[in-house]
C-alpha cells in the first residue's frame, strides 16, 4: 500500500480515529512479529480508509496515530471469482490467494458435479473460516479494502451475478466486460450449467485443477484492471 514507508505490519481496526488492536492482533504483532513500542504499523477500516500509527508504549492494545486518515479509492470494475467447492483445505487456499491477487468478492458455490457438500451448520462454519482467512491474507498483502466472502451459493445464484461468465477451455480471452468468473469443479461443468446461456472465458490452453483455475481467473482479471496486461480491446473491453 502506497505510503506505508517503514511500517512493519498492517492490521484492521474498527475505528481509525481511535485505533485499537483486538487481542489476537495484539498477540500476533507483539509475540509473533515481535514488534516493540514505537514500531510503525498501518491500520485500515477495510473500506478504503487507512492511516499510519505506532505501537504505543503502554503495553496495551492501543495504537498511537502517526499520520492523517487517508482513503484509497476502490478499483473498478469490482472483480468476482466464484469457485465450486473442493476437498480438504483447498477452499482456504483459494480464498487466501484470491485475496492476495486483489479480487473484491469471492463466492463458494455448489456445482452439479461438486463432490464436496456443505450441509446445514457446516456451511456457516466453513464460510466464517474463509472470512477469517481473507482477513489474514488482506493484512499480509496490505489491502485497504477487505474482500467480501459470500455465503455458500447455488449455481443459479452465481450465474445471476452481474457480468458472470463460465471459465472453460477454448473460451474467449478474459475481459473486464465480464468481471465475474465462475470456476467449476474437478469434474467439469454439467450440461445444464453449460446451457445456462453464459459467456465462456478461457484461462489458457491446458487443463487446470479447480483451485489453480480459480487463482488464474483472479490474477488475469486483476492484471487487466491494473493495466499490467493488455486486453482484447481498449481497457480490456471487447
Residue, then its C-alpha position, 0 to 999 in steps of 0.5 A: x500500500x502506497x505510503x506505508x514507508x517503514x511500517x512493519x505490519x498492517x492490521x484492521x481496526x474498527x475505528x481509525x480515529x481511535x485505533x485499537x488492536x483486538x487481542x489476537x492482533x495484539x498477540x500476533x504483532x507483539x509475540x509473533x512479529x515481535x514488534x516493540x513500542x514505537x514500531x510503525x504499523x498501518x491500520x485500515x477500516x477495510x473500506x478504503x480508509x487507512x492511516x499510519x500509527x505506532x505501537x504505543x508504549x503502554x503495553x496495551x492494545x492501543x495504537x498511537x496515530x502517526x499520520x492523517x486518515x487517508x482513503x484509497x479509492x476502490x478499483x473498478x470494475x469490482x472483480x468476482x471469482x466464484x469457485x465450486x467447492x473442493x476437498x480438504x483445505x483447498x477452499x482456504x487456499x483459494x480464498x487466501x490467494x484470491x485475496x492476495x491477487x486483489x479480487x473484491x468478492x469471492x463466492x463458494x458455490x455448489x456445482x452439479x458435479x461438486x463432490x464436496x457438500x456443505x450441509x446445514x451448520x457446516x456451511x456457516x462454519x466453513x464460510x466464517x473460516x474463509x472470512x477469517x482467512x481473507x482477513x489474514x491474507x488482506x493484512x499480509x498483502x496490505x489491502x485497504x479494502x477487505x474482500x467480501x466472502x459470500x455465503x455458500x451459493x447455488x449455481x443459479x445464484x452465481x450465474x445471476x451475478x452481474x457480468x458472470x461468465x463460465x471459465x472453460x477451455x477454448x473460451x474467449x480471452x478474459x475481459x473486464x466486460x465480464x468481471x465475474x468468473x465462475x470456476x467449476x469443479x474437478x469434474x467439469x461443468x454439467x450440461x445444464x450449467x453449460x446451457x445456462x446461456x453464459x459467456x465462456x472465458x478461457x484461462x489458457x490452453x491446458x487443463x487446470x485443477x479447480x483451485x489453480x483455475x480459480x487463482x488464474x481467473x483472479x490474477x488475469x482479471x486483476x492484471x487487466x484492471x491494473x493495466x499490467x496486461x493488455x486486453x482484447x480491446x481498449x481497457x480490456x473491453x471487447 
